[in-house]
Amino acid sequence: MVLNTNKFQTACFFYMLFFSITIFAQEPADFVNPFIGTSNYGAAFPGPIAPRGMASISPFNVAGVKNTPMEKDSQWLSNPYVNENTFLTGFSQVNLSGVGCPELGVILLMPTTGNVEIDHLKYGSTYSNEVAKAAYYSVNIDKYKVKGEFTASKRVGISRFTFPKGQSNILLNLGLGLTNEEGAMIKVVSSTEIEGMRSVGSFCYNSPEDAYPVYFVAQFSKPADKFGVWKKPAKYNGVEAQWMGYNGKARIMENTIKTVVGDSIGSYFTYKFDKQETVEVKIGISYVSIENARENLAKEVGNRSFDAIYKETYNEWNEELSKILVEGGTKEDNTIFYTALYHTLIHPNTLNDINGQYPVIKRTKIAKTDDTRYTVFSLWDTYRNVHPLMSLVYPKQQSDMIKSMLTMFDENGWLPKWELNSTETFTMVGDPASVVITDTYMRGIRDYDVNKAYYAMLKGADNVENNPLRPGLKDYIKKGYLTTDNKGPVSTTQEYNISDYSISLMANEFGDKDNVKRFKERSLSYRKLFDKNLNLLRPRTPDGKWYEPFDPNSGANFEENVGFIEGNAWQYNFMVPHDIIGLKKLMGGDQAFSAQLQKIFDTKQFDMANEPDIANPYLFNYVKGEEYKAQEMVKKLVREYFKNEPKGLPGNDDTGTMSAWLVYSMMGIYPISPGDPIYTITAPMFHRVTIKLDPRYYKKDSIVIERQINNGGKINSIELNGKTLNSFFISHDDFVNGTKLKVIQN
């Protein structure tokens, strides 16, 4: 056969053109893979949620011995879904993403067929054919041959079940969940509606007295042929038990609309279908009241179909994700990038109902907002990179987050530390809200009460009596550091230092010279914990002596130790982002600094899965001539720890912190010193990155980061608007007021 070369080339050209158009036509939301982070303790869930949504749906597969060892009661497990597990017991309607402690994961919906069974260990099922994408999840429930599909609006979860011919049931189980709290109430309102509440709380086993209710209203697209409620009471022992024929036995109450309260309770709707049928269930959520949950459902979703709601939420995701457009990467690159950006847009999430109401801290009353009241502030994690990213790309959201934090100060007398659904858990250490406020202000976002913000920061930094933000503050002010009488004295001292530096920056903005000097001096007190013989920070006892015996390696892999919180001396050694120049001098200059930094990576002390050292790869940029090490290390870490697979996060996502690290790293910039409005620069992993800027806060429409590769080696030069930068650092103002940041590699 004679090959017609021209026809062959033409065919190839059109095939390649079609292939490129197909790839190009994919929207940012199409690259999201919600399965990323559902293994390796990433604590992500694959089900649908709207951007910053209150409601979310997750398959719940962490209950039952069939899921051991990744079963919720067999080890420390903080997520409702683990990708390796195989036994499904329902679909929870409120969930947290990427957190380190169990909470929420309640209001479980489960479709079954045949006779009603209320024991989740008996009605649970294996499952297959999972599909997860932005705003949508579906799965086949093997035991019942039922297909479940799920989407969500901001305050409403929507489920669609396709049942086979015969008797089918939809169970609503309030006894099962991820939270450590128990107690619930349920009532069948009619053959198409159920209402109730479930108590949740005690995050990280803290603040049990502040447990609180989550309210719901569930509406069904078809009236049930039969319905009922169930309750399984506790089992009594002793003489009384001899008279109780119902002792510890589950009771099912048919066709009743009475209210049932208890721990292990639920309801069921039963249908008898002559052919395959579909039932939609819409569940409105509120942290204020059942009435508000019903209003959220009516006004946000109403009678609109599953498909219409999915399309609307998908479009909302696509709009948010399109604020950053990347070009020139592989499909895998696009997937891990946009999934990471997706994860940063889950928390902080919306707390207020559609009418603006929300519960204040301590729930002494219900308040109302015209903005968005945000919740889930995992600030020890997110101050480092999530909030700077929000300020850059989503400044209106970040502004509302600051307003939410200041309102919490009004309600509670203190800035938040780790706030969750208007409960202050006081989890972790430090005073991170001060850093977030300063960082936001210094990036030019100032449309909130800055005077109140400054006052709140000073109160947290100076009030030594009954201060929940800064335990051990009296010692810290007097000695410059916390002693071994306190938990994690070295790392807590470092956190206070970082916050004090941020306060000094704000004081400078206010012309408060005394506080500029005072807090700048306080921010450097970590130096008193620096042991020059080891080139490491180490704890001191109350009498000022070095703590003995001291093992710098102790504390890795979350091991309890005397000096540090969630880390060891190596992982915390460079966590003084505001004083890297001073740290270099302490260590003996550039080469000693670089050698100690390199040693952390060479001896495998670097922990990509935790916050204290995640900026370390970028610190080589502080040593002239060794910036290439930052480029090599960042690229290596991205390729090693972030992948398009369930274990594609290095560990707990910490409400988007690890994902934000990836977003920045792939763009080629990083906010190296929280509070300081600066970025350090490495090699972008895309040919072009376009960041759209909000005209309400920034003068330019967008900023482009462009990579020019000659031989793919180290960065040779960096240009801003065609002019060479003589540094691997750029201020936030110069960056957002530029047009193009060009990185040229040899």
PyMOL commands that set and color helices and strands:
alter all, ss='L'
color gray80, all
select helices_A, chain A and resi 5-25+28-31+65-67+120-123+142-144+203-205+208-210+240-243+290-300+306-321+331-344+361-363+379-382+386-393+395-412+432-442+450-462+473-479+489-509+513-522+525-529+556-558+569-572+577-587+590-602+611-613+616-622+627-641+657-667+732-736
alter helices_A, ss='H'
color red, helices_A
select strands_A, chain A and resi 58-59+91-92+108-113+127-133+136-141+146-152+156-163+166-173+184-190+193-200+212-220+226-232+251-254+260-262+264-273+277-286+324-327+349-350+357-359+366-368+374-375+377-378+418-420+423-424+530-531+536-537+669-670+678-681+688-692+702-709+715-720+723-725+729-731+740-745
alter strands_A, ss='S'
color yellow, strands_A
deselect
rebuild
show_as cartoon
